[in-house]
Amino acid sequence: MLLGAALVIVMLPAPSLKTSQVHAQSPAVASRGELLYRNHCIACHSTSVHWRDRRLVTDYGSLIAQVGRWEQNTGLGWSSEEILDVVQYLNTTIYCFSNQAPQQKG
């Protein structure tokens, strides 16, 4: 009798995955800002540097200034869009400053 029960279990069809289930299980794609930060900044700037008492970043404007400063100090040659991508990544994951969108002129 036990053998017959085992055969029934083995013969049951596998559950089908719906498209939404497959996408929900897919790994998140890293943003360009995250990739730039991981490849060029994280070696010296672990998350603890962002929370230290004497940090230089106190608002969204100073975040832009510091990312730009370190990009220049290290000679990375990033475009302004790449700098803003890193700023966006850091603001989203660490700082959460409000009113983050820079004002467009003209």
C-alpha positions in Angstrom: 0.0 0.0 0.0 2.9 2.4 0.8 4.4 1.9 -2.6 1.1 2.8 -4.3 0.9 6.1 -2.4 4.4 7.0 -3.4 3.6 6.5 -7.1 0.6 8.7 -6.8 2.7 11.5 -5.3 5.4 11.2 -8.0 2.8 11.3 -10.8 1.2 14.5 -9.6 1.8 17.4 -12.1 4.3 20.1 -11.0 2.7 23.4 -10.1 2.8 25.9 -12.9 4.4 29.3 -12.3 2.6 32.4 -13.4 4.5 35.2 -15.1 4.0 37.5 -12.1 5.5 34.9 -9.8 8.6 34.6 -12.0 9.1 38.3 -12.1 8.6 38.6 -8.4 11.4 36.2 -7.8 13.9 37.9 -10.3 16.8 39.7 -8.7 16.6 43.5 -8.7 18.7 45.2 -11.3 21.2 47.6 -9.8 20.9 51.2 -10.9 23.9 53.0 -12.7 24.4 55.1 -9.5 24.6 52.0 -7.4 27.1 50.3 -9.7 29.2 53.4 -9.9 29.2 53.7 -6.1 30.0 50.0 -5.6 32.9 50.1 -8.2 34.5 53.4 -7.2 33.4 54.6 -3.8 32.6 51.7 -1.4 36.2 50.8 -0.8 36.7 53.9 1.3 33.1 55.0 1.9 31.3 52.2 3.7 27.9 53.1 5.0 29.4 54.1 8.4 31.0 57.1 6.8 27.6 58.5 5.9 26.4 58.4 9.5 29.4 59.7 11.3 29.0 62.8 13.6 31.2 65.0 11.5 29.8 64.2 8.1 29.9 66.9 5.5 26.6 66.0 3.8 23.7 67.7 5.6 21.2 68.2 2.8 20.6 67.4 -0.9 22.8 70.3 -2.1 25.7 69.2 0.0 25.3 65.6 -1.1 25.6 66.8 -4.8 28.7 68.9 -3.8 30.4 66.0 -2.0 29.8 63.4 -4.7 31.1 66.0 -7.2 34.1 66.8 -5.0 35.2 63.2 -4.6 34.6 62.4 -8.3 37.1 65.3 -9.1 39.5 64.3 -6.4 39.8 60.8 -7.7 39.8 61.8 -11.4 37.0 59.5 -12.4 35.8 61.7 -15.2 32.1 61.1 -14.6 29.5 63.1 -16.5 27.1 65.3 -14.5 24.4 62.6 -15.1 26.6 60.0 -13.6 27.3 62.2 -10.5 23.5 62.7 -10.2 22.9 59.0 -10.5 25.2 58.3 -7.5 23.6 61.2 -5.6 20.1 59.7 -6.3 21.3 56.2 -5.2 22.8 57.6 -1.9 19.7 59.7 -1.3 17.4 56.8 -1.9 19.3 54.3 0.2 20.9 56.4 3.0 20.0 60.1 3.3 16.4 60.4 2.3 16.5 64.2 1.9 13.3 65.9 0.8 13.0 68.4 -2.0 15.8 66.6 -3.9 15.0 67.6 -7.4 17.4 70.4 -8.5 15.6 73.3 -10.1 15.8 73.5 -13.9 16.6 76.8 -15.4 15.3 78.1 -18.7 
